[in-house]
């Protein structure tokens, strides 16, 4: 189960990397927009990581009850 959780986090980080590249390419020369969008992407990545951790803890608790 921990491997699946880590794989999920890896996929999220890969999506973040791709999003950051797209932002830099699409908003070239507009540093304020780039910084704002990068912060938004990072916030979403952080929230998703927290959600993955919460789901993992919930599943672990469910398995321990059985």
C-alpha positions as CSV (number, residue, x, y, z in Angstrom):
1,X,0.0,0.0,0.0
2,X,2.8,2.4,0.8
3,X,4.3,1.8,-2.6
4,X,1.0,2.8,-4.2
5,X,0.9,6.0,-2.1
6,X,4.4,6.9,-3.1
7,X,3.7,6.2,-6.7
8,X,0.7,8.6,-6.5
9,X,2.9,11.3,-5.1
10,X,5.5,10.7,-7.8
11,X,2.8,11.1,-10.5
12,X,1.7,14.4,-8.9
13,X,5.3,15.7,-8.8
14,X,5.7,14.8,-12.5
15,X,2.5,16.6,-13.3
16,X,3.8,19.6,-11.4
17,X,7.1,19.5,-13.3
18,X,5.2,19.5,-16.6
19,X,2.9,22.3,-15.5
20,X,5.9,24.4,-14.5
21,X,7.5,23.9,-17.9
22,X,4.2,24.8,-19.7
23,X,3.8,28.0,-17.5
24,X,7.3,29.2,-18.3
25,X,6.8,28.5,-22.0
26,X,3.3,30.0,-22.3
27,X,4.0,33.1,-20.1
28,X,7.6,33.9,-21.2
29,X,8.6,37.4,-20.1
30,X,5.7,37.8,-17.7
31,X,7.4,37.1,-14.5
32,X,4.5,38.2,-12.2
33,X,2.2,35.8,-13.9
34,X,4.7,33.0,-13.8
35,X,5.3,33.4,-10.1
36,X,1.6,33.5,-9.3
37,X,0.8,30.4,-11.4
38,X,3.8,28.5,-10.0
39,X,2.5,29.3,-6.4
40,X,-1.0,28.1,-7.5
41,X,0.4,24.9,-8.9
42,X,2.5,24.2,-5.8
43,X,-0.5,24.8,-3.5
44,X,-2.5,22.3,-5.5
45,X,0.4,19.8,-5.3
46,X,0.7,20.3,-1.5
47,X,-3.1,19.8,-1.1
48,X,-3.0,16.7,-3.2
49,X,-0.1,15.3,-1.2
50,X,-2.0,15.9,2.0
51,X,-5.1,14.1,0.5
52,X,-3.0,11.1,-0.5
53,X,-1.5,10.9,3.0
54,X,-5.0,11.2,4.6
55,X,-6.4,8.4,2.3
56,X,-3.4,6.2,3.2
57,X,-3.9,6.7,6.9
58,X,-7.6,6.0,6.5
59,X,-7.0,2.8,4.6
60,X,-4.4,1.7,7.1
61,X,-6.8,2.2,9.9
62,X,-9.5,0.2,8.0
63,X,-7.1,-2.7,7.5
64,X,-6.1,-2.7,11.2
65,X,-9.7,-3.0,12.2
66,X,-10.2,-6.3,10.3
